[in-house]
């Protein structure tokens, strides 16, 4: 330890999660003191250690940059494949985290700015329940089945509380919005609000559910009249009168209820529709108001389509062709680069465990490259086109019986001789590929019933970009990693973890693959620099220090996964792809309201903020439990300094620079433009406090 230490104070940890508290520690320290009389042993604490360390540091400390994790191993004990164990847990966790941090907290803060109570106790319960799933053997998916069954219950409890918080605050904010202008446009207008809780303005396809006619039980319900209610031809307008085409899906009649604070529950029946349309430029940390109206017969809509040929979609930025084998060819019109053979599926055997992937020796991966896919156009309108691609595949049913023998006899997974069974089963994969009118990316949703065991399914993205490094989203940063592992790495697999995306790029072009809860990827060591994203990994044992069978880790049953393909022009343009990847994680929020007067305009942003060089990512907006101050947080995802500019609609509030533990580190002054400007260091987490 002394070889690496910059001070005489050495930290020696005592205990781990595989042993009880050492009750004879005082005697052990006394023995150590006798064995090493020149060293002073103390039973200490972290705080005391840090104090002693701070008093004895030398001036010329080394600077260590990067992820602060070593890749100088043989690659077999890194446990990185816990990122793909029980991926259904990762998806549930991502949904819970996003719902709390990116939806419920911002909406509650908006409502708080309008006078609502910020319900800290509900957030505390929901967050703590979610975090009970975060111990390293829980969220990593590397425990026995009973542990992970209990996690599902916690995910649901946390999610239901978060959804209640969201619903309450959507209603509170919406009741403050002025929608009276719609009454002059259509006396039967049905207003609704689209909320954007991300840090960037947002454009995209939105789906909203509306009650076009509602009858309360207290006044009598005529179900026949509800069923026969004429929907008419519908369109969507904004507060300026601009008209938007929409798809209308009749959902029939549904039961619902209100829970007023001053009376008993109010049940009702409603005729319900689902509207889908293209919402444009919804302000960051704000909302935009629309209304569903009866359409006049003489209105002419855009009749253009994104489908330009057989199995081809195209907009201003991208040309997407679906090949006969179901793979995609995406041509980036801006960079002039074409990406071929995207979205080929690869399947290999896995005779490892919940901790580590192990492909059977000398096995050739199976792929869909030589399959003929069934391709169907399932949506075609001016703002979006969607193709369904069906692969009818056959996969080995499992590993051979030798695997169970090797597991029971505790043969180290690196030395197992089991292979995949010769028995095949049908394996159907349905892929939905969509392109929107103004988007620079392609959305993909993949659905399959996993009925095979002991295998790993991935989707491949060859980039043909020659570079030695790539970037991946990690904790409050975008990290740079080498494509090739360190010398001495003997594991054929070089999987890595990510949060929201992985990117491979140079100065002229690049490809970012964003994901939703799919945390394992690999940059293959092939000529095409292929990104491989894991979709499911099926194994039958825990692994580690004994034999613990885990049949539920085979992840049998229905799965739906989603990811986004974002071509870009390399260099600085990849920053936009990164922002798109972060925004992709966050769902739209919508709320139906009535025609009313209100203090808020139809289009509004609660906090206007902008990153000067586009390097800062909005992270969170919440109310401090200690001070009830509003706290906004960003992080600099690059190694270049930037500046954040904040505008509070000229309201006189005290604004201060804070930190991750919410301390007041000095008041900020307004600039001559009326905004607050904060310079940020490279990779800095920036927190701003706003006093109400």
LUMKOL-916203 format. One record per residue (C-alpha): x, y, z; residue number from 1. Coordinates in pm, 1 decimal. Layout:
BEGIN
xx,yy,zz,rolo
X,Y,Z,NUM
...
// end
This chain:
BEGIN
xx,yy,zz,rolo
0.0,0.0,0.0,1
287.1,237.7,77.8,2
401.8,223.6,-286.3,3
82.6,400.4,-398.9,4
15.3,623.3,-98.4,5
78.8,1000.3,-96.4,6
48.9,1023.7,285.2,7
144.2,799.7,579.1,8
-225.4,730.7,647.3,9
-329.6,399.8,487.0,10
-691.4,286.6,465.3,11
-750.3,-83.4,542.3,12
-1112.7,-190.8,512.7,13
-1255.7,-444.9,753.7,14
-1546.8,-673.4,667.0,15
-1753.6,-744.3,358.3,16
-2097.0,-872.3,262.3,17
-1993.6,-1238.9,304.1,18
-1902.2,-1228.6,671.7,19
-2049.7,-1114.3,1003.4,20
-1907.2,-830.8,1211.8,21
-1562.9,-921.2,1346.5,22
-1619.8,-920.9,1723.3,23
-1253.4,-982.0,1806.1,24
-1130.4,-682.5,1607.1,25
-965.1,-514.2,1912.7,26
-758.7,-827.1,1975.2,27
-669.7,-848.6,1605.7,28
-548.2,-486.2,1609.7,29
-335.5,-558.9,1917.3,30
-182.4,-859.0,1742.0,31
-111.2,-650.8,1431.2,32
55.6,-385.7,1648.8,33
287.7,-647.3,1797.5,34
373.9,-789.5,1454.6,35
438.6,-445.8,1302.6,36
562.0,-219.9,1586.4,37
663.2,56.9,1341.8,38
303.6,100.4,1222.5,39
30.4,262.6,1432.9,40
-298.6,72.7,1390.2,41
-623.1,254.8,1473.7,42
-986.1,144.1,1466.1,43
-1103.8,456.4,1282.7,44
-1391.2,598.6,1077.7,45
-1420.9,752.2,733.3,46
-1453.8,1105.9,871.2,47
-1143.2,1069.6,1087.9,48
-950.8,915.8,800.5,49
-1044.3,1201.5,563.8,50
-944.7,1461.7,826.3,51
-603.9,1298.2,874.1,52
-559.8,1262.7,499.7,53
-636.0,1629.7,437.8,54
-377.6,1741.7,693.7,55
-96.1,1542.9,536.9,56
-136.8,1566.5,159.8,57
166.9,1655.1,-49.7,58
152.4,1940.7,-299.5,59
229.3,1749.0,-619.3,60
-50.3,1491.8,-621.4,61
-103.7,1297.5,-942.7,62
-416.5,1364.6,-1147.5,63
-609.6,1055.2,-1247.2,64
-853.0,1107.6,-1534.6,65
-1121.8,881.2,-1675.1,66
-1362.7,637.3,-1514.6,67
-1142.3,544.6,-1215.6,68
-1180.3,174.7,-1294.3,69
-909.3,-60.0,-1414.6,70
-939.7,-266.4,-1732.8,71
-598.1,-423.6,-1674.8,72
-740.8,-768.3,-1599.2,73
-787.9,-1092.5,-1787.4,74
-1152.3,-988.1,-1841.3,75
-1307.2,-1283.5,-1662.1,76
-1378.1,-1128.6,-1324.1,77
-1514.0,-786.5,-1418.8,78
-1879.3,-889.8,-1360.0,79
-1987.2,-648.7,-1635.0,80
-2246.2,-898.3,-1760.5,81
-2461.4,-822.0,-1458.2,82
-2566.5,-529.7,-1682.0,83
-2760.3,-783.6,-1891.4,84
-2876.2,-1025.6,-1620.7,85
-3255.0,-1016.5,-1587.1,86
-3294.2,-722.5,-1823.9,87
-3661.6,-699.2,-1728.6,88
-3545.6,-558.9,-1392.4,89
-3330.1,-296.6,-1562.6,90
-3625.9,-186.6,-1773.5,91
-3852.7,-157.0,-1469.1,92
-3585.6,34.9,-1282.8,93
-3531.0,274.8,-1570.4,94
-3903.5,342.0,-1586.1,95
-3918.9,407.0,-1210.9,96
-3615.5,635.6,-1205.1,97
-3730.6,837.1,-1505.5,98
-4085.4,870.4,-1375.1,99
-3959.6,1015.7,-1045.6,100
-3662.2,1225.6,-1155.3,101
-3763.6,1341.4,-1501.6,102
-4143.2,1365.5,-1469.5,103
-4279.5,1373.5,-1112.7,104
-4014.5,1601.7,-961.6,105
-4023.1,1866.4,-1239.4,106
-4405.2,1869.0,-1250.6,107
-4422.3,1899.3,-871.5,108
-4174.3,2186.5,-886.5,109
-4383.7,2364.1,-1152.0,110
-4690.2,2326.0,-928.3,111
-4490.5,2443.9,-626.0,112
-4398.0,2760.7,-817.9,113
-4772.5,2816.7,-860.9,114
-4852.3,2768.1,-491.5,115
-4903.0,2392.3,-452.7,116
-4757.8,2184.5,-172.3,117
-4446.3,1986.7,-263.1,118
-4516.8,1649.5,-103.8,119
-4174.9,1548.8,22.9,120
-4313.1,1253.4,218.9,121
-4452.9,1090.1,-94.2,122
-4128.4,1136.8,-281.8,123
-3935.7,996.8,12.5,124
-4151.8,685.3,19.2,125
-4137.9,632.5,-356.8,126
-3761.4,691.4,-382.7,127
-3677.6,475.2,-81.3,128
-3898.1,194.1,-206.4,129
-3725.9,211.0,-544.3,130
-3382.3,222.9,-381.4,131
-3457.8,-91.2,-181.7,132
-3408.4,-259.2,-519.6,133
-3064.2,-103.1,-564.2,134
-2833.4,-321.8,-352.5,135
-2567.7,-464.9,-580.0,136
-2701.8,-821.3,-584.3,137
-3057.0,-693.3,-646.2,138
-3043.1,-445.0,-933.8,139
-2754.8,-640.4,-1088.7,140
-2990.4,-937.0,-1122.7,141
-2743.3,-1177.0,-962.8,142
-2932.1,-1327.8,-672.6,143
-3180.0,-1611.7,-624.8,144
-3523.2,-1592.7,-783.7,145
-3706.5,-1510.8,-458.0,146
-3506.2,-1188.0,-417.9,147
-3600.9,-1066.2,-762.9,148
-3968.2,-1153.8,-729.9,149
-3983.3,-922.6,-430.0,150
-3826.2,-647.8,-641.5,151
-4121.2,-645.6,-881.4,152
-4357.3,-563.4,-594.0,153
-4134.8,-272.6,-486.5,154
-4111.1,-141.5,-842.0,155
-4490.6,-140.9,-864.1,156
-4537.5,28.8,-525.8,157
-4286.6,301.6,-610.7,158
-4434.4,350.5,-956.9,159
-4794.4,381.7,-835.4,160
-4700.6,653.6,-584.7,161
-4503.2,839.2,-852.3,162
-4797.7,815.6,-1093.3,163
-5027.5,960.3,-827.0,164
-4786.5,1251.5,-775.8,165
-4780.1,1310.6,-1151.4,166
-5160.6,1302.1,-1186.5,167
-5217.9,1543.4,-897.8,168
-4967.5,1797.8,-1025.4,169
-5081.1,1774.4,-1386.0,170
-5430.9,1859.7,-1265.1,171
-5309.3,2147.8,-1044.4,172
-5100.6,2309.0,-1319.8,173
-5361.4,2254.0,-1589.5,174
-5627.8,2430.9,-1386.1,175
-5410.0,2745.5,-1400.9,176
-5383.4,2753.3,-1781.7,177
-5591.3,2992.1,-1990.0,178
-5775.6,2801.0,-2263.4,179
-6052.7,3053.7,-2327.3,180
-5927.0,3128.6,-2680.2,181
-6045.3,2786.7,-2797.5,182
-6408.5,2873.6,-2720.8,183
-6407.0,3126.5,-3004.5,184
-6267.1,2868.3,-3244.7,185
-6505.1,2581.5,-3161.3,186
-6772.6,2585.1,-2892.0,187
-6724.6,2207.3,-2849.7,188
-6345.9,2227.8,-2826.3,189
-6171.4,1974.3,-2599.0,190
-5851.0,2140.3,-2474.1,191
-5551.2,1943.6,-2353.0,192
-5194.1,2024.7,-2256.8,193
-4869.9,1861.0,-2369.3,194
-4591.0,1890.9,-2111.6,195
-4219.2,1874.7,-2181.6,196
-4022.1,1805.3,-1862.2,197
-3684.2,1781.5,-2038.7,198
-3421.0,2054.0,-2067.5,199
-3454.2,2099.0,-2444.9,200
-3741.1,2208.9,-2666.6,201
-3913.4,1903.4,-2802.3,202
-4082.2,1795.4,-3124.7,203
-4236.0,1456.7,-3189.5,204
-4540.9,1235.0,-3218.3,205
-4771.8,1254.5,-2915.9,206
-5062.7,1029.3,-2821.3,207
-5332.9,1165.2,-2591.0,208
-5652.3,1005.9,-2458.3,209
-5960.6,1230.6,-2433.4,210
-6316.1,1194.1,-2308.1,211
-6535.2,1345.8,-2579.4,212
-6852.4,1296.6,-2377.1,213
-6887.5,1215.5,-2007.2,214
-7196.6,1126.6,-1799.2,215
-7182.9,1100.1,-1420.1,216
-7373.2,831.9,-1232.4,217
-7525.9,1100.1,-1012.6,218
-7707.6,1247.4,-1315.2,219
-7786.6,918.7,-1483.4,220
-7592.0,734.0,-1754.2,221
-7738.9,656.0,-2094.2,222
-7494.5,395.0,-2228.7,223
-7677.9,361.7,-2559.0,224
-7650.9,735.0,-2618.7,225
-7281.6,727.8,-2532.4,226
-7218.8,441.3,-2772.3,227
-7404.5,616.1,-3053.3,228
-7248.3,957.1,-2991.8,229
-7123.6,1087.0,-3328.9,230
-6750.0,1154.4,-3314.8,231
-6739.9,1338.0,-3645.0,232
-6421.8,1429.3,-3828.9,233
-6163.0,1549.2,-3577.4,234
-5859.1,1774.6,-3599.0,235
-5625.4,1943.1,-3351.9,236
-5560.5,2315.0,-3322.0,237
-5319.7,2515.7,-3110.5,238
-5390.9,2844.5,-2932.5,239
-5293.7,3041.2,-3244.7,240
-5546.4,2854.9,-3458.2,241
-5296.4,2642.0,-3650.0,242
-5448.9,2307.9,-3750.6,243
-5282.4,1968.0,-3720.8,244
-5396.5,1641.2,-3872.0,245
-5444.6,1355.9,-3628.9,246
-5527.0,989.7,-3622.5,247
-5838.6,914.5,-3418.9,248
-5894.7,578.7,-3253.6,249
-6236.2,518.5,-3102.5,250
-6186.8,350.4,-2763.1,251
-6558.4,309.7,-2696.8,252
-6711.5,375.2,-2355.3,253
-6511.2,348.7,-2035.3,254
-6569.2,373.4,-1663.0,255
-6390.5,648.8,-1470.6,256
-6414.4,847.2,-1149.8,257
-6313.1,1172.4,-981.2,258
-6189.7,1186.8,-622.9,259
-6285.7,1536.7,-502.3,260
-6139.2,1664.6,-176.0,261
-6477.4,1794.9,-54.6,262
-6718.0,1512.8,-143.2,263
-6756.3,1140.8,-203.8,264
-6611.3,976.6,-514.9,265
-6783.0,1070.2,-841.0,266
-6805.7,776.6,-1087.1,267
-6889.6,830.2,-1452.7,268
-6898.3,664.7,-1794.7,269
-6728.6,833.2,-2088.6,270
-6696.0,795.4,-2464.3,271
-6321.9,795.3,-2514.2,272
-6089.6,851.1,-2809.9,273
-5715.4,828.0,-2858.9,274
-5554.6,1097.5,-3073.1,275
-5208.4,1080.2,-3227.4,276
-5048.7,1384.4,-3388.0,277
-4720.4,1563.5,-3446.2,278
-4647.3,1822.2,-3174.4,279
-4389.0,2084.1,-3263.9,280
-4148.7,2286.0,-3051.6,281
-4289.2,2223.7,-2702.6,282
-4080.8,2452.9,-2477.3,283
-3828.0,2298.9,-2238.7,284
-3950.6,2273.3,-1878.7,285
-4289.7,2389.3,-1996.2,286
-4600.6,2309.7,-2195.9,287
-4810.0,2388.3,-2499.3,288
-5189.3,2383.4,-2517.4,289
-5396.5,2225.5,-2793.6,290
-5760.9,2140.4,-2849.2,291
-5947.3,1866.0,-3030.3,292
-6216.0,2017.0,-3253.7,293
-6467.6,1910.7,-3514.7,294
-6305.9,1957.7,-3851.5,295
-6460.0,2157.8,-4129.3,296
-6511.3,1965.9,-4452.6,297
-6317.2,2208.8,-4673.1,298
-5987.7,2195.2,-4477.4,299
-5702.7,2058.6,-4687.8,300
-5438.6,1861.2,-4497.6,301
-5086.2,1772.0,-4593.0,302
-5118.9,1458.5,-4804.7,303
-4746.4,1394.3,-4833.5,304
-4614.7,1062.9,-4708.3,305
-4279.9,952.5,-4574.7,306
-4307.7,629.3,-4774.0,307
-4130.9,698.0,-5104.9,308
-4090.6,346.2,-5244.6,309
-4144.3,-17.9,-5156.7,310
-4010.2,-68.0,-4802.0,311
-3855.0,279.1,-4806.3,312
-3911.7,576.3,-4570.7,313
-3761.7,918.8,-4616.2,314
-3764.4,1267.1,-4466.2,315
-3547.2,1577.0,-4500.3,316
-3258.8,1420.1,-4309.5,317
-3270.4,1042.6,-4354.6,318
-3341.2,777.7,-4617.7,319
-3431.5,439.3,-4466.7,320
-3454.6,122.6,-4674.4,321
-3558.5,-217.6,-4538.3,322
-3377.0,-503.8,-4709.7,323
-3529.9,-843.4,-4777.9,324
-3360.0,-991.2,-4471.3,325
-3512.7,-722.6,-4249.2,326
-3192.4,-523.4,-4202.2,327
-3187.3,-146.1,-4243.8,328
-2987.0,75.5,-4473.8,329
-2988.7,428.2,-4333.1,330
-2847.2,707.5,-4547.2,331
-2763.4,1029.4,-4364.1,332
-2836.2,1303.3,-4617.0,333
-2634.4,1559.8,-4422.9,334
-2307.0,1366.9,-4388.3,335
-2354.2,1163.8,-4704.9,336
-2275.2,839.2,-4523.5,337
-2476.4,519.7,-4556.4,338
-2500.6,260.2,-4278.3,339
-2571.9,-91.7,-4401.8,340
-2686.0,-414.2,-4234.2,341
-2825.7,-235.2,-3928.5,342
-3055.7,-433.4,-3696.6,343
-2939.9,-782.6,-3781.4,344
-3006.1,-1005.5,-3481.1,345
-2734.8,-1229.6,-3340.6,346
-2784.3,-1522.5,-3103.8,347
-2519.1,-1722.7,-2919.6,348
-2519.3,-1982.9,-2648.0,349
-2448.1,-1875.1,-2289.0,350
-2313.0,-2137.4,-2047.8,351
-2211.6,-1874.4,-1792.1,352
-2413.2,-1737.6,-1503.1,353
-2581.6,-1422.4,-1375.8,354
-2240.5,-1257.2,-1333.6,355
-2056.7,-1354.0,-1650.2,356
-2139.7,-1442.2,-2009.4,357
-1959.2,-1745.2,-2153.6,358
-2010.5,-1855.7,-2511.3,359
-1955.3,-2227.5,-2576.9,360
-1613.4,-2300.3,-2724.4,361
-1584.3,-2288.6,-3103.8,362
-1948.8,-2190.2,-3149.1,363
-2052.8,-1992.0,-3455.0,364
-2313.4,-1723.9,-3373.2,365
-2652.2,-1751.9,-3540.8,366
-2785.0,-1440.8,-3719.0,367
-3085.7,-1327.6,-3920.5,368
-2860.7,-1211.5,-4205.0,369
-2966.5,-1492.1,-4438.9,370
-3331.6,-1509.7,-4335.1,371
-3613.0,-1372.4,-4549.0,372
-3822.7,-1134.6,-4343.1,373
-4191.3,-1051.1,-4375.0,374
-4225.4,-672.0,-4412.0,375
-4554.0,-485.9,-4359.5,376
-4637.4,-115.2,-4369.0,377
-4852.0,-62.8,-4057.6,378
-4871.8,318.2,-4038.8,379
-4843.6,576.6,-4314.5,380
-4938.8,938.3,-4259.9,381
-4775.3,1277.6,-4319.1,382
-4597.6,1281.7,-3983.3,383
-4487.4,919.2,-3931.2,384
-4436.1,590.9,-4109.2,385
-4397.7,255.8,-3933.3,386
-4294.0,-77.0,-4081.7,387
-4334.1,-412.3,-3910.5,388
-4055.8,-663.1,-3980.5,389
-4117.1,-1026.4,-3884.7,390
-3833.7,-1277.4,-3853.0,391
-3944.0,-1639.8,-3819.4,392
-3630.8,-1797.2,-3680.6,393
-3527.6,-2122.1,-3520.2,394
-3295.6,-2137.3,-3218.5,395
-3156.3,-2420.1,-3004.6,396
-3396.7,-2494.4,-2721.9,397
-3119.9,-2479.5,-2458.3,398
-2774.2,-2602.9,-2379.0,399
-2714.2,-2977.7,-2364.9,400
-2776.1,-3171.2,-2042.9,401
-2403.4,-3153.2,-1971.4,402
-2446.4,-2790.8,-1859.4,403
-2664.5,-2888.4,-1562.0,404
-2410.2,-3154.1,-1465.0,405
-2127.4,-2900.8,-1484.3,406
-2326.6,-2652.0,-1278.6,407
-2405.0,-2906.7,-1006.2,408
-2044.3,-3019.7,-994.8,409
-1935.7,-2655.3,-975.3,410
-1715.1,-2667.0,-1283.7,411
-1582.6,-2312.7,-1328.2,412
-1780.0,-2156.7,-1612.2,413
-1458.4,-2073.0,-1802.0,414
-1379.8,-2443.1,-1839.5,415
-1723.3,-2585.2,-1919.6,416
-1757.6,-2808.3,-2225.3,417
-2132.1,-2788.3,-2274.5,418
-2264.0,-2677.8,-2614.3,419
-2606.9,-2586.2,-2750.4,420
-2868.1,-2852.2,-2807.7,421
-2936.0,-2979.0,-3158.9,422
-3309.4,-2951.0,-3087.9,423
-3453.7,-2630.4,-3239.7,424
-3765.7,-2432.2,-3151.7,425
-3945.9,-2154.7,-3341.8,426
-3836.8,-1805.1,-3236.7,427
-4030.2,-1512.7,-3383.8,428
-3906.7,-1153.8,-3358.6,429
-4130.0,-860.6,-3452.0,430
-3952.1,-531.7,-3516.1,431
-4133.7,-199.9,-3556.4,432
-3923.6,65.2,-3731.1,433
-4058.5,420.5,-3738.2,434
-3947.1,747.5,-3896.0,435
-4104.8,1080.8,-3801.7,436
-4145.6,1388.2,-4019.1,437
-3877.6,1614.0,-3870.9,438
-3661.9,1360.5,-3689.8,439
-3293.3,1292.4,-3740.7,440
-3321.0,942.7,-3599.0,441
-3502.3,612.2,-3637.9,442
-3706.6,455.5,-3357.1,443
-3706.9,77.7,-3317.8,444
-3923.2,-141.1,-3094.8,445
-3858.5,-514.9,-3082.5,446
-4103.7,-770.7,-2943.3,447
-4040.5,-1142.8,-2896.1,448
-4138.5,-1437.7,-2681.3,449
-3820.9,-1575.9,-2531.2,450
-3877.3,-1951.1,-2523.0,451
-3511.2,-2054.1,-2551.6,452
-3270.6,-2108.5,-2262.6,453
-2898.6,-2059.0,-2210.8,454
-2843.3,-1795.8,-2477.6,455
-2784.9,-1427.8,-2548.5,456
-2975.5,-1225.7,-2808.3,457
-2819.8,-905.5,-2944.0,458
-2887.4,-657.2,-3222.7,459
-2596.2,-540.5,-3439.9,460
-2508.6,-199.1,-3585.0,461
-2204.4,-201.5,-3817.9,462
-2066.3,153.0,-3838.0,463
-1769.7,126.7,-4079.2,464
-1613.4,412.3,-3881.1,465
-1243.8,361.2,-3819.1,466
-1157.1,489.0,-3474.1,467
-982.5,343.4,-3169.8,468
-1225.8,483.2,-2913.0,469
-1594.1,531.0,-2848.4,470
-1815.7,722.7,-2603.1,471
-2083.1,597.9,-2365.1,472
-2321.6,761.3,-2120.8,473
-2228.5,690.6,-1761.0,474
-2291.7,855.3,-1422.3,475
-2311.0,1234.5,-1472.5,476
-2068.7,1209.5,-1766.1,477
-2002.9,1081.0,-2113.9,478
-1695.7,859.2,-2091.9,479
-1439.5,768.9,-2355.7,480
-1338.2,404.6,-2377.1,481
-1092.0,212.3,-2591.5,482
-1240.8,-28.2,-2843.1,483
-961.3,-276.9,-2775.1,484
-922.3,-412.3,-2420.9,485
-601.7,-375.4,-2224.4,486
-311.2,-611.3,-2283.7,487
-366.9,-936.3,-2096.9,488
-743.9,-943.7,-2156.1,489
-820.5,-1304.9,-2252.3,490
-1202.0,-1303.1,-2239.9,491
-1330.1,-1320.6,-2602.1,492
-1616.1,-1093.2,-2494.3,493
-1547.6,-724.4,-2422.7,494
-1893.2,-613.0,-2305.4,495
-1929.8,-274.0,-2138.4,496
-2207.6,-96.6,-1950.2,497
-2386.9,225.4,-2041.9,498
-2689.3,419.5,-1924.3,499
-2859.1,603.1,-2210.5,500
-2640.0,553.7,-2519.7,501
-2318.2,445.4,-2687.0,502
-2156.7,636.7,-2973.6,503
-1892.8,561.8,-3236.2,504
-1781.8,860.3,-3443.5,505
-1504.2,1054.7,-3613.4,506
-1491.5,1412.8,-3739.5,507
-1713.9,1348.0,-4043.5,508
-1977.0,1100.0,-3929.6,509
-2101.5,899.1,-3637.8,510
-2367.2,660.8,-3510.4,511
-2528.7,687.8,-3167.9,512
-2740.1,399.7,-3036.1,513
-2972.4,513.9,-2757.8,514
-3152.7,258.1,-2544.7,515
-3423.7,230.1,-2282.2,516
-3305.8,7.5,-1998.1,517
-3064.9,-199.1,-2212.5,518
-2742.1,-140.7,-2027.5,519
-2497.6,-381.0,-2196.2,520
-2319.4,-325.0,-2525.7,521
-2000.7,-429.4,-2697.0,522
-1794.0,-269.1,-2972.9,523
-1695.7,-579.2,-3165.8,524
-1336.2,-626.3,-3269.2,525
-1425.1,-668.2,-3635.7,526
-1344.3,-474.1,-3950.4,527
-1678.6,-292.7,-3949.5,528
-1654.1,-153.8,-3592.6,529
-1992.5,-300.8,-3504.0,530
-2191.8,-191.5,-3198.0,531
-2376.1,-486.9,-3041.2,532
-2662.5,-416.0,-2799.2,533
-2783.0,-696.8,-2569.4,534
-3161.7,-751.5,-2573.1,535
-3191.6,-1054.1,-2345.7,536
-2953.5,-1293.8,-2171.5,537
-3081.6,-1628.1,-2043.2,538
-2890.0,-1826.1,-1779.6,539
-2983.7,-2083.4,-1517.5,540
-2761.7,-2027.2,-1215.5,541
-2641.3,-1752.7,-986.1,542
-2271.9,-1844.8,-1004.7,543
-2010.6,-1698.7,-770.1,544
-1911.2,-1929.1,-479.8,545
-2158.8,-2216.3,-494.0,546
-2439.8,-2383.9,-684.8,547
-2764.9,-2185.6,-673.3,548
-3007.2,-2262.1,-959.2,549
-3205.8,-1963.1,-1088.1,550
-3458.7,-2085.0,-1348.1,551
-3627.6,-1742.1,-1362.2,552
-3301.3,-1586.6,-1480.8,553
-3373.2,-1760.0,-1812.9,554
-3617.0,-1468.0,-1866.8,555
-3873.7,-1682.6,-2044.4,556
-4186.2,-1513.7,-2175.5,557
-4281.9,-1194.3,-2359.4,558
-4032.3,-911.6,-2394.3,559
-4049.3,-570.3,-2559.7,560
-3735.5,-360.2,-2590.6,561
-3674.5,-25.9,-2757.3,562
-3380.7,170.0,-2891.6,563
-3307.6,460.1,-3122.9,564
-3060.1,483.3,-3412.8,565
-2912.8,834.7,-3448.1,566
-2676.0,904.9,-3738.7,567
-2485.1,1231.6,-3712.1,568
-2202.2,1424.7,-3872.4,569
-1931.3,1360.9,-3614.1,570
-1737.0,1632.1,-3432.8,571
-1958.7,1873.5,-3242.0,572
-2277.5,1740.5,-3403.2,573
-2261.1,1431.4,-3182.3,574
-2361.2,1655.1,-2889.3,575
-2708.2,1693.0,-3045.4,576
-2728.3,1313.9,-3074.2,577
-2642.8,1285.4,-2705.2,578
-2915.8,1534.5,-2610.4,579
-3162.5,1338.8,-2825.2,580
-3061.3,1021.1,-2642.2,581
-3127.4,1178.4,-2303.0,582
-3462.3,1317.8,-2416.5,583
-3556.2,975.5,-2555.1,584
-3568.2,842.0,-2199.2,585
-3846.9,1080.9,-2092.3,586
-4214.7,1021.0,-2181.1,587
-4451.9,1297.0,-2286.6,588
-4708.4,1402.9,-2025.2,589
-5058.5,1510.9,-2127.8,590
-5370.5,1634.2,-1950.1,591
-5724.2,1704.0,-2071.2,592
-5882.8,2019.2,-1929.5,593
-6188.1,2234.1,-1989.0,594
-6232.7,2571.5,-2155.0,595
-6136.9,2817.1,-1882.1,596
-5961.5,3138.1,-1788.3,597
-5629.2,3113.7,-1609.3,598
-5313.8,3295.1,-1503.5,599
-5080.4,3097.1,-1730.3,600
-5064.6,3152.4,-2108.2,601
-5130.9,2860.1,-2344.0,602
-4757.3,2822.6,-2416.3,603
-4519.3,2857.7,-2123.5,604
-4179.2,2762.6,-1982.2,605
-4134.6,2772.8,-1604.3,606
-3756.3,2811.5,-1616.6,607
-3583.1,2922.8,-1932.8,608
-3230.1,2786.9,-1948.7,609
-2970.8,2737.4,-2217.7,610
-2624.8,2587.0,-2243.8,611
-2407.1,2831.1,-2436.0,612
-2195.4,2563.6,-2607.6,613
-2456.8,2284.4,-2594.5,614
-2238.0,2078.8,-2358.3,615
-2456.5,2091.1,-2048.5,616
-2727.1,1831.0,-1991.9,617
-3029.6,1912.8,-1776.5,618
-3041.7,1657.1,-1495.9,619
-3309.7,1738.6,-1238.8,620
-3549.9,1995.5,-1095.6,621
-3678.1,1950.0,-741.5,622
-3758.2,2127.0,-415.1,623
-3513.4,2092.4,-127.5,624
-3650.5,1905.8,173.7,625
-3421.9,2109.4,400.2,626
-3489.2,2462.6,276.4,627
-3787.3,2438.1,33.2,628
-3568.3,2614.5,-221.9,629
-3597.9,2510.7,-585.9,630
-3288.6,2322.7,-703.9,631
-3201.5,2285.4,-1071.3,632
-2911.7,2064.8,-1176.1,633
-2706.4,2014.1,-1491.8,634
-2382.6,1837.5,-1573.9,635
-2113.0,1910.2,-1830.0,636
-2079.1,1596.2,-2039.1,637
-1750.2,1707.5,-2199.3,638
-1398.1,1815.6,-2110.5,639
-1460.2,2169.9,-2238.3,640
-1584.9,2451.2,-2014.6,641
-1933.6,2588.9,-2080.7,642
-2183.5,2836.9,-1940.6,643
-2545.9,2798.0,-1832.7,644
-2786.9,3091.5,-1873.1,645
-3106.7,3094.5,-1663.7,646
-3407.8,3323.8,-1694.8,647
-3694.7,3333.7,-1441.5,648
-3936.6,3560.5,-1628.7,649
-3797.3,3868.5,-1446.0,650
-3937.4,3751.0,-1115.5,651
-3738.2,3880.5,-820.4,652
-3593.9,3575.0,-651.9,653
-3264.7,3511.9,-482.8,654
-3058.9,3272.9,-693.4,655
-2743.3,3106.3,-564.7,656
-2479.3,2854.7,-665.4,657
-2529.8,2530.1,-476.7,658
-2380.7,2180.6,-485.4,659
-2478.0,1815.8,-474.2,660
-2565.1,1835.0,-100.7,661
-2773.1,2151.0,-151.3,662
-2558.7,2407.1,30.8,663
-2578.0,2782.0,-40.4,664
-2241.4,2878.0,-189.7,665
-2307.7,3240.4,-275.4,666
-2572.5,3458.3,-437.0,667
-2568.0,3508.7,-813.9,668
-2623.7,3847.8,-971.0,669
-2839.0,3919.5,-1273.8,670
-2664.5,4021.6,-1593.1,671
-2771.8,4324.6,-1795.3,672
-2991.8,4091.1,-2001.2,673
-3184.3,3989.4,-1689.3,674
-3053.4,3633.0,-1678.8,675
-2824.1,3446.9,-1441.4,676
-2507.1,3306.6,-1594.3,677
-2293.1,3036.6,-1438.3,678
-1960.9,2920.1,-1580.5,679
-1903.8,2545.7,-1557.0,680
-1584.0,2346.0,-1551.9,681
-1530.3,2035.2,-1759.4,682
-1732.4,1737.7,-1632.1,683
-1874.1,1955.4,-1352.6,684
-2209.2,1885.8,-1184.4,685
-2379.0,2226.4,-1157.3,686
-2656.4,2297.1,-904.5,687
-2846.6,2625.9,-883.4,688
-3070.1,2715.4,-589.7,689
-3373.0,2944.1,-627.0,690
-3539.7,3088.5,-318.6,691
-3916.9,3129.6,-339.8,692
// end
